């Protein structure tokens, strides 16, 4: 689905934009923000890109140094807000400030997005918000520069798992091909997203793999990292979102889980599956996401949270097989 004429006309109408995405930004949110930021600047718009949390240090993308922190924007009177890849409630420490901006645009591909916005472009069939940004840029007749191509490709590449996930479509592969022709560097982007890790991260990964567990049937596997683990190995929990993929790789595993105690008694849970709707599990715990990839945050002691969620996961598998 392409953006509506009303949505595109509204983007042309306003002159200054604050562009934000979700807390703990990933490749899709960063690529989407920078791609749209650079495109709107071609139209003569005043734009600023802001995140509530630091960007991954492995990403060295064109204009990424122009992404600002929260404290730098409070003196600017913004007329319009663009929220990418999430709802306003997921913008972290930016939430209170951005809700004061009069006009809201929302662009997102996550199912269940209930954000009220003056102008909304939501399509849960899209593999990435960056692929939606590509359609916006095309709809505005914006020239795809090498810098835009690099960022938009990076966003798509990140949310399709390097074109390995089930959300990879023939359409998005054609878009990726065009972006490569226009300046994206697939090998460099792949290294930056998936193949550049610190020594401490690799040591933590070894610890997590060594302590991985599975249930009696072998269909549910999980990894766990305590707050103490993060302190001992000197790793920021935000670097570890994708560790759940290792549990999903195991032959016979139907649902993979990652438990990260990011603060004492605050546990972030990642859910992954090749075929089962794990979004329903995440939603039950107050989270959300996609059918095969979702997440939630739960308060409680780590071992108790693990026991609770594994039990719910086994119930879900039994329900699907009735």
N, C-alpha and C positions, 0 to 999 in steps of 0.2 A: 504494500500500500504506500502510495506517495503522499507527501504532505498536501493538505488542501490549499486551494487558492487563497482562502481567507487567512490561513496560517502564514503563507509566504508574503501576502500583501501586508500583514501586520509587522513582519520582520523588516520590511522595507520602510514602514511608517516611522518607527521610533529611531532615535539617534544615539542613545547611550545604553549600554547593556552591562550588567554584571552576569558573568557566566560561572555557574557552580555545578558540582556533582556530589556524589556521596562521600561520606567520611572514608578514610583509608582508601584513597583513589587507586584504581587498577588501570590496566592498559586501555580498556574500553572507555572508561570515563575520561582519562587523560587525553587519549586520541580524539575523542568526541569534542572535548572542550577546546583543544588547540585547533582542530580542523575548522570548527564553526567560528572561533575567534579570528582566525586568519582570513576566513571567507568574508565575514561581516566587515572587517577592516577594509577589504577591497571596495566595499560599497560606501566607504567614508564614515562608517559608524565608529563611535568611541566605545571601546570595550575593555573590560578587565576580567581576568580569569583568576579565581580565588579558590583555595581548598582549605579545609579545616585541619588537615593532617599533611605531613611531608609526603612528597612523591617518592617512589622507589628510586634509590640511587643508581640502579643499573640502567635506567632509561636516560639516554642522551639524545633526545629528539629535538628537531628544529623548534626553536622558540620556547622550549620547556622552561628556560630560565625566566620567562615572563609570567609564569604562574606565581601568584602572590599569596602571602599568608593573611589571615583574618585581620590582624591589627592594622594593615595598610589601607583599608578601604572605608573605614568608618567616617572619614571626613568628606566623602564624595556622595553627592545626592543623585542616586540612580533613579531613572525613570522606569526601566524595564529589567526584569530578571529572567534568565534562562536557566532552568534546572534540567540537567542532563543525567540520564541513566538512573534516576531515582525519584522519589517524592521528597518534598521539603523536609519531612521529618527525619530523613536519613542524611542530612547535610551536616550533622555534628554540631560543632560550636558555632557554625554560621546560622543556625536555624532561627534564632531570635532576631538577628539583623535582617536576614533576607525576607522575613515575613512583613517587614515595613515597606517594602518596595511595591509601588502601586500596581504594576502590570506584570503578570506572570505568564511565561511560556514554559511548557513542560514537554520534554522529548524523552521517551522511555520505551524499552522493549520488554520490561518485566511484566508477567501476568499479574493481575490483581491491583494494578496501579489505580488508586482512588483519589489521586491529587486533583483538587479543584484548581483550574487554571483558566485564565482569560483565553489562552490559545494553547491547544493541546494536540500533540502528535504522538499517538500511542499505538504500537503495533507489536503484539507479542509473538508474531510469526517471524520477526526480524531476528537474525542471529546476534546482532550487536546494535547498540545505540549508534556506533560509528557508521554502520551501513545506512542508518536513517539520516545521519548528518550528511552523508554523501548525496542522498536524494534531495535534501534541503538545498545543498550547494548547487546541484544541477537545476533545481527548480528556480533558483535565483539567478541562473546564468552566470555563476561565478567561475572564473578560470581556476582549474585545479593545478596549482603550482606544485613543484617538487616538495616543498615543505608541507603543504596540505596533504598531498598524496602519502607522504611518509607517516604522518600522524593518523590519518583515517585508516590506512592499511594496518598500522600498529594496533589500533583499537579493535578492528575486525579480527586480526590474527590472535589477539589475546583472548577474546571471548569465544572463539571457535576452537580454542586449544591448539592453535597452529593447523586449523582445518582438519582436526581429528575427531571433533565431537559431532553428535547427531544433528546439530543445528547448521552444519555446513551444507549449503544448497548450491545448485548449479548457478543460480543468479549471483550469489555472493562471490563465487569463484570467478565469474566474468568481471565483476566489479574489481576484485583483487588484481586480476590480470591488467585491467586498465590502469590501476593505481601504480603497478610496477612499471608500466610503460611511461608513466608520468613522473616517476622519480622515487618511488618507494624502494627500499633495499631489503628484500626478504631475508637474506642471510644475516644481516646486521640486526634487524628487528628480532629475529628468532633468538639470536645470542643474547640480546638485551633482556628479553622477556623470560626466556626459559633456561638459558645456559650460562648465566653470570651470577654466581653465588659466592658469598664470603666463606673463608675457612671456618669461622664459628658456625655458620649455617650448616655446613656439611657435617660438622661434628654433632650438631644437634639432630640432624637428619638421621645419622647413624644411631644415636640414642633412641630416637622415636621408632625407627625400624626394629631395633633390638627388643623393644617393649611392646610391639604390636600384638594385638590379641584378636581372637575370633570366637564365635559361639560354637556350640556343640555340632551344629549342622555344617559349619564352615561357610554359611551363606551371608553372615554379617561379620565384617572385620572392622576394627577401629584402632586408631592411633590416639595417644594422649600425651599432652605436654602440660606440666604444672607451671604455676607462676615461678616456683623455685627453679625449674629447668631453664626457663628463659633467662633468669638472673645468672645462673651458674654458667651458661654457655654464652652469655652476652649477646643475645639475639632479640630483636624487636619482634613481638608476636605478629605484627603486620606483614612481616616477610614470609610468613608460613602458611598463607591461605591455601596454597596448592598441594600441601603435603598429603591431603586426603586422596589424591590421585594414586599414590603408592598402594593404599589399601584396596582401591578399586581394581588395580592390576591383577590381583590374586585370582587364580583360576577357581571358579566356583562361587566367588563372592558376588552376591546380588545387590547388596547395599553396603557402602563404605561410609565410615564416620570418622570425623576428626574432632577431638575435644581439646580445646586450648584454654587454659585458665589464664586469661590475660591480666586479670587483677585477682587478688585473693577473693575466692568465692564468687567470681564472675567468669562464666564459662561460655566461650563461643563454640558453636557446633557447626561443622560442615557436613552436608549430606550429599552423596553422589551415588548414582545408579546407572546401569546401562539400559534399563527398561522400566523400572518401577517409579511411580510418582512420589518422589521424596518431598516435594513441595507440601504435600498434605501433612507430613510429619513436622516440617518446619513451621507451618502455619499454626498447628496445634500448640506449639511452644512460643508463639508470638512472633515468629520470623516469617520468612517468605523466600521467593526466588523463582526458579524455573522447575519444570517437571523433573528433570534429571540432575539438577544442581541447585541446592538451596542452602539456607543457613538460618541460624537462630542464636539468640543470646539468653542464657538462663542463669539466675542467681542460685548459688548453692555450693555445697562441698563437692569437689571434683568426682570422687568415687561414687557418691550418691547420684549425681547427675548422669554419670556413665551408666549405672545400673538402671536408672529410670528410662533413659533414652534407648538403650539396647532392648529393654523389654518392650517398649512401644514399637520399635523397629521390627521385632519378631512378630508382634501382633499384626502389623501392617502386611508383612509377607504372608501370614496365614490368611488374612482377609482377601488379598488379591488372588489367592489360590482356591477359594471356595467355589 
